[in-house]
Amino acid sequence: MSDGRAAPRPAGAAAPQDPGRLAQWIAGYAADKKAIDVIELDLRGVLGYTDYFVICSGNTDRQTKAIHDGIHEGLKKQHQLLPRKVEGLSEARWILMDYLDVIVHVFTPEAREYYRLEQLWGEAPRRAVAE
């Protein structure tokens, strides 16, 4: 018998909401965990495999894991969404979460400086998220 709650969407299942709204939710959950330098890159028309990147940093590998956990739990509990894939969680210097239309990058400051995703996709419109 059902308890009235929606079951979590299977990994990789298509999300019915607007990708821009999903990026905003993700940025909000990251900010809730004190992520720094949170930005959304609008990659529609630039990339064929996703619409947005949400990029943020945690001061330590422990904080990057906490940011990941906050995003994962928030989307699972509030919106019944699970990532298609997660990479980098064991080392936690660069955690990638693939929600199909939105890809999340959670970096330590050193890894973010090294990989410079914002510069790589510099032509894409961006929105800084207030911390």
C-alpha positions as CSV (number, residue, x, y, z in Angstrom):
1,M,0.0,0.0,0.0
2,S,1.3,3.5,-0.9
3,D,2.0,6.1,1.8
4,G,1.2,8.9,-0.7
5,R,4.8,9.9,-1.4
6,A,6.2,9.7,-4.9
7,A,8.9,7.1,-5.4
8,P,12.4,8.5,-6.3
9,R,12.9,8.7,-10.1
10,P,15.3,6.1,-11.3
11,A,18.8,7.2,-12.1
12,G,18.9,8.8,-15.6
13,A,15.1,9.2,-15.8
14,A,14.0,12.4,-17.7
15,A,13.1,15.2,-15.4
16,P,9.8,16.9,-16.2
17,Q,10.8,20.4,-15.0
18,D,12.6,23.2,-16.8
19,P,16.4,22.8,-16.8
20,G,16.9,26.4,-15.7
21,R,14.8,25.8,-12.6
22,L,16.7,22.6,-11.9
23,A,20.0,24.5,-12.0
24,Q,18.5,27.1,-9.6
25,W,17.5,24.3,-7.2
26,I,20.9,22.8,-7.3
27,A,22.6,26.2,-6.8
28,G,20.4,26.8,-3.8
29,Y,21.2,23.4,-2.2
30,A,24.9,24.1,-2.7
31,A,24.6,27.5,-1.1
32,D,22.8,26.0,1.8
33,K,25.9,24.0,2.5
34,K,28.1,27.2,2.3
35,A,29.5,26.5,-1.1
36,I,31.6,29.4,-2.4
37,D,31.6,31.0,-5.9
38,V,28.4,29.3,-7.0
39,I,27.7,30.0,-10.7
40,E,25.3,28.7,-13.3
41,L,26.6,28.4,-16.9
42,D,23.8,28.4,-19.6
43,L,25.2,26.0,-22.2
44,R,22.1,25.8,-24.4
45,G,23.3,26.3,-27.9
46,V,26.9,25.7,-26.9
47,L,26.9,22.0,-25.9
48,G,24.7,19.2,-27.2
49,Y,24.8,17.0,-24.1
50,T,23.5,19.3,-21.4
51,D,21.8,22.7,-20.9
52,Y,23.6,23.9,-17.7
53,F,26.7,23.5,-15.6
54,V,26.4,24.5,-11.9
55,I,29.9,25.0,-10.6
56,C,30.9,25.6,-7.0
57,S,33.6,25.1,-4.5
58,G,34.0,23.8,-1.0
59,N,37.0,24.8,1.1
60,T,38.0,21.2,1.8
61,D,37.3,17.8,0.5
62,R,35.0,17.2,3.5
63,Q,33.0,20.3,2.5
64,T,32.8,19.2,-1.1
65,K,31.3,15.9,0.1
66,A,28.8,17.8,2.3
67,I,27.8,20.0,-0.7
68,H,27.3,16.8,-2.8
69,D,25.2,15.3,0.0
70,G,23.1,18.4,0.3
71,I,22.3,18.5,-3.4
72,H,21.7,14.8,-3.6
73,E,19.4,14.7,-0.6
74,G,17.5,17.9,-1.5
75,L,16.7,16.8,-5.1
76,K,15.8,13.3,-3.9
77,K,13.5,14.3,-1.1
78,Q,12.0,17.5,-2.5
79,H,11.8,16.7,-6.3
80,Q,12.2,12.8,-6.5
81,L,15.3,13.2,-8.7
82,L,18.5,11.1,-8.6
83,P,21.6,11.7,-10.6
84,R,22.3,9.6,-13.6
85,K,26.0,9.3,-12.5
86,V,28.3,10.6,-9.8
87,E,32.1,10.6,-10.2
88,G,34.9,11.7,-7.9
89,L,33.1,11.3,-4.6
90,S,35.9,9.1,-3.1
91,E,38.6,11.7,-3.5
92,A,36.3,14.7,-3.3
93,R,38.5,17.2,-5.1
94,W,36.2,17.3,-8.1
95,I,32.8,15.8,-7.7
96,L,30.7,15.5,-10.9
97,M,26.9,14.9,-10.6
98,D,25.1,14.2,-13.9
99,Y,21.4,15.2,-13.9
100,L,21.3,15.0,-17.7
101,D,20.0,18.6,-18.4
102,V,22.3,20.0,-15.6
103,I,25.8,18.8,-14.7
104,V,27.1,19.8,-11.3
105,H,30.8,20.3,-10.6
106,V,31.8,20.6,-7.0
107,F,35.5,21.5,-6.6
108,T,38.1,22.2,-4.0
109,P,39.6,25.7,-4.7
110,E,42.9,24.1,-6.0
111,A,41.1,21.8,-8.4
112,R,38.8,24.6,-9.6
113,E,41.8,26.8,-10.4
114,Y,43.6,24.0,-12.2
115,Y,40.7,22.9,-14.4
116,R,39.2,26.4,-15.0
117,L,35.9,25.3,-16.4
118,E,34.5,28.9,-16.3
119,Q,37.3,30.0,-18.7
120,L,36.9,27.0,-20.9
121,W,33.2,27.9,-21.5
122,G,33.8,31.6,-21.2
123,E,31.3,32.5,-24.1
124,A,28.4,30.9,-22.2
125,P,26.0,33.2,-20.3
126,R,26.5,32.9,-16.5
127,R,24.7,33.8,-13.4
128,A,26.5,34.1,-10.0
129,V,24.5,32.8,-7.1
130,A,24.4,34.9,-3.9
131,E,26.1,33.0,-1.0
